């Protein structure tokens, strides 16, 4: 059975697929390169602090506390970066799910796309607002009657 799909819906679905692939790539790359570098710096600071305690005992305790404070500060940054990566990856998966719903002309894909666009209008800058409004105006027009 051939599904009738307006061209605009296909363009939106392809845009969502491209956005999801870029989001997945960016999230994984950020996690691998940036967060791993932070974790490596935490271990390096603690290693050198413990070595200073052993080799220079009179100043080693000072350096140990400094290393621990840097490690705690870096760990808080790592937690925030992990949360940001998780948010990007969840958004990418939601875009993939919405694009499949749009490609098969399902009503849930239509509603999920509207929810995503409203959240993007709220959360993103001027580009997200412009794209969100364009897509919402298109989807809330006559094309909404085409979905099953």
N, C-alpha and C positions, 0 to 999 in steps of 0.2 A: 504494500500500500504506500503510495507516494504521499508525502506530507507537503501540503501547501505552506510555504513560509515566505513572508514578505522579505524583501531585500534588506530593509532596515534592521529586522530582527537578526538576520544572518550576520550583518556587519557588527551588531552589538555583541553577538555570541563570539565572533572571531576576536573582537576587541577584548572580551573577557578572557578568552583562552590565552591571548598574548600577554595580558596583564598577569594572569595566573602563572605562566611560565617565567616571566620576569620576576615576579614575587618569590617563587620557589627558588630560582637561581640566586637572587639577591639574599634571601634569608639563609640559604645554605652557605654561600660564600662568606657572608658576614660572620656566621657562626664559626666557620672553619678558620678564617684568617684573623679576625679582629678579637673575638672572644677567646680563642685559643692563645693569642698573644698575651692577653691580660692574665689568663691563668698561668702561663709560663712565667710572666714577670712576678707573680705572687710567689711561685715556688722558688724562683731565683733569689728574690729578696729574703725569703725565710732561710734558704740555704746559706747565703752569705752572712746573714745575721747570726745563725748558729755557729758558723765557722769563726766569726769574730769573738763570740763568747768563749770559744775554746782557746783561740790563739792569743787574744788580748783581753784577759778577764777584767781588767780595770775599766775598760771602755766598752766591753762586749755587751754588758747588760743594757747600756744606753742604746746601742745599735740594735739589740734584740727587740726592745720596746718600739724603736723607730720602725724596724722591719715589720713588727706585728701591726702597728698602726697603718702602715702602707698597705699591708695585706688585707686588713679589714676594710679600708677604703676601696681597694680594688675589688674585693668581693662584692661590695654593695653595687659597684658599677657593673660587675659581671651579672648580677641578678637582674638589674634593669635591662641590660642588653639581651639576656635570655628572654625576658618577657617581651621585649620588642620583636625579637626573632619569632617567637611563638605567635604573636599577633599577626605578623606578616605572613607566616605559613598558614595560619587558620584562614586569613583573608584570601590567600591564593586558592586554598581548597574550596572555599565557599564560591569563589569566582568560577572554578571549574564545574562545580555542581550546578550553578546557575546557568552556565553556558550550555551544559547538556540539556537542561530543562528548556532553554530557549530554542535549541536546535530541534528538539522533538515537539516543540509547540505545546508544552504542558503548562497548565495554569499555575502550578507551584513554582515553576521557573520564572514565570511572569511576576508573581508576588515576591519571590526571592530577589529578583533584579530590582524591583522597586524599593525593597528594604535596603539593599546594598547601596543604591544611588542616594537614598535619603541619608544614610550614615556617612557616605562620602561627602555629601554637601555639608554636613555638620562638621566632619573631622578634617577635611583637606582644605587646601588653599584655593586660590582663584581658579586654577585649572580644574580641580575637582568640582568646584561649584558650577563652572560653565559646562563641563561634560555631563555632570549630574542633571542639570536643568534640561539640557538638550535631550538626553536619553529619557528623562521622565516625561517631558512634553510629548515625545514621540510615542512612548508606551501608553500614556494615558489618553492618546487620541483614538482614532478608529481601529488601530491595530489590536486593541485589547479584546475585541470581539472575535479575533482569529484563533485565540488560544482555547484548547479543550479543557 
